Amino acid sequence: AQSVAQPEDQVNVAEGNPLTVKCTYSVSGNPYLFWYVQYPNRGLQFLLKYITGDNLVKGSYGFEAEFNKSQTSFHLKKPSALVSDSALYFCAVRDKAAGNKLTFGGGTRVLVKP
Amino acid sequence: DGGITQSPKYLFRKEGQNVTLSCEQNLNHDAMYWYRQDPGQGLRLIYYSQIVNDFQKGDIAEGYSVSREKKESFPLTVTSAQKNPTAFYLCASERGQGNSPLHFGNGTRLTVT
């Protein structure tokens, strides 16, 4: 069965410092990988996705993520964090070999301090 | 603007009552989903529908029911059989299955006392 792990419940970072949110996955076939962000009492917003091609994917609001097949990871990064980046971040994986089911990680709360 | 509308934003019910959450989309998306979000547990899939008049159970369908009579609408009923219904419910839609991202509504927070 496919799964997604976000090992950190919370990440604290100072404004202006690099931000990394970790995600590892397990699938039987080739993964489609997604990152979403959620602000309080709102739905999830799509940030970026990896389907195929370049391992470094660029998305919205200056975020990027690197697909690493050997480490089965898809970590989200931002070179310089903003206070407004404080939110809940979800990694998700879809495996076409498993009927295209989308599985979400448990989420990582990011707190950017001024 | 195209999007997904969930209503109401907050809903309060007494235990033992059924309640229906509304989800409407004007994105012309074929697939629609209902997720439940509890603190520390991420999103769990309740039901999904890929086409009109067809839907499948997700991971936690017990105590819930849905219908998909129109492409635009995918209401979720939380029945009295759901043992712990208090949660944040999210509706999403998708153009097709595979590499398209999901579009989410802003959720309905249901509190049952």
Interface residues (C-beta under 8 A of the other chain):
Chain A: D9 Y32 F34 Y36 N41 R42 G43 L44 Q45 F46 K49 I51 F90 R94 K96 N100 K101 L102 F104 G105 G106 G107
Chain B: I4 Q6 K9 G40 Q41 G42 L43 L45 F88 L90 A92 Q97 G98 N99 P101 L102 H103 F104 G105 N106 G107 R109
